């Protein structure tokens, strides 16, 4: 114990002040942002709370490229197990420091083990548990930290930790369903691309050499196939450069706020994919907002945290506008209806929840409803996608077969006539 405390004091004394960029809610519920100097993210978090601000995001002013590339994510399954374990210890009356020390010894994941060690150091240095967790967004997202802050104020940390574990488990199941539904179509699509590349680069060039050696007049479809094969095999570096530029451009667009907003807006307008995206986002919004309200987080703060966790720039902006309208006294159901992003079922549940004071319960029902909708739409999308890929592959292989057979028949006819 004493050695760890001494190490912690030494580490903190060696640190220098770092500037952190933050966004937070002030006492009136308005969003503010600025720069806070502190020795750690947790210390910056605590300093903002002391000034009457509710932190939404606190990040050091470092290179965005470096952050995105080097930062790893703790698997959600590990976070869920940790949360469940901590809830059991807290319910048994074991102090949080002792509970964390026991859990960190049993943790297998290297990244999570290191994070838990830093949590213990931060708690010894006087940080709150929520502030200590906010330093590690790679393990604990915004909604997780927001719920912890409320739980620490109300003193029901064990109950809230169980609720968080339940939410993460449901979220994991939803993600697993999406992944499972996309595995087969993805494999078929990849195999289609590989088949086309193999035909164009390795198979067709051999036929091109063979046909040229015969000096025969080839049908149009065969000449088209030969031109395509020649282009693919001779200009591969140009094609590779175009692919690299497109990938880099896509990544850059996703990292910029304006580009991400445009991409998310386009995604929502696409047929089939747009419906899937909307249902997935709505399920996440309802689930997170319900969990926050159940944990006792006030509605303005819950809306702000949910907006940051929506994973869609269009809905993020809409939720921010809805929260501002709500703070101006316009209620919740009206601004939601005017946004045009929530279907009738969702609007009705928000309205009933607001009028009856059961918003958290109505949102939980809505989350379950959209979870079932997501499953149904995934099954339909998969059912449409699979035959489309098969038809595409059939057209490619059929085109090559017709081109080769036509060429062979034409050469045979010319030799016979000759």
Number of C-alpha atoms within 10 A of each C-alpha: 6 7 8 12 14 10 13 17 14 11 11 14 10 8 11 11 10 16 19 21 18 21 18 23 19 17 11 9 17 16 17 14 15 11 16 20 16 19 16 21 26 26 21 26 28 21 17 20 15 10 10 12 21 22 27 22 20 23 19 20 12 11 8 10 10 9 11 10 8 8 10 12 13 18 13 16 13 15 18 20 15 19 20 19 18 23 23 16 18 19 15 10 11 13 11 17 15 12 18 20 14 14 18 18 11 10 16 11 12 9 15 21 16 12 19 21 15 17 26 23 21 22 17 15 16 13 18 20 19 23 26 26 25 27 25 21 18 16 19 17 16 20 23 24 23 24 26 26 20 20 20 15 11 12 10 16 22 21 15 24 26 19 20 25 23 16 18 20 17 15 18 15 13 18 13 12 15 17 12 11 17 16 12 14 21 15 10 16 19 11 14 18 12 12 14 14 15 12 16 20 17 12 13 20 18 10 14 17 11 11 19 11 9 10 9 14 14 19 16 12 16 23 15 13 20 21 12 13 20 17 14 17 16 11 10 13 11 11 14 11 11 12 12 12 12 12 12 12 12 14 13 14 16 16 14 11 11 11 16 19 19 15 16 18 16 12 18 18 13 12 9 16 14 16 18 21 18 21 22 22 18 22 26 21 25 24 24 30 27 24 25 27 21 17 25 17 22 12 18 19 23 22 24 26 28 26 27 20 20 21 15 20 21 19 25 21 14 18 24 20 16 26 25 21 16 19 16 9 9 13 17 21 20 15 19 23 18 12 13 11 17 17 13 11 11 23 21 16 20 24 19 14 18 16 13 9 11 14 22 22 16 21 24 20 17 24 24 15 15 23 23 15 16 23 18 12 17 21 15 12 18 16 13 13 19 15 12 14 17 15 12 13 19 13 12 15 15 12 15 19 13 14 21 20 13 17 22 16 14 16 19 13 11 12 11 8 7 6
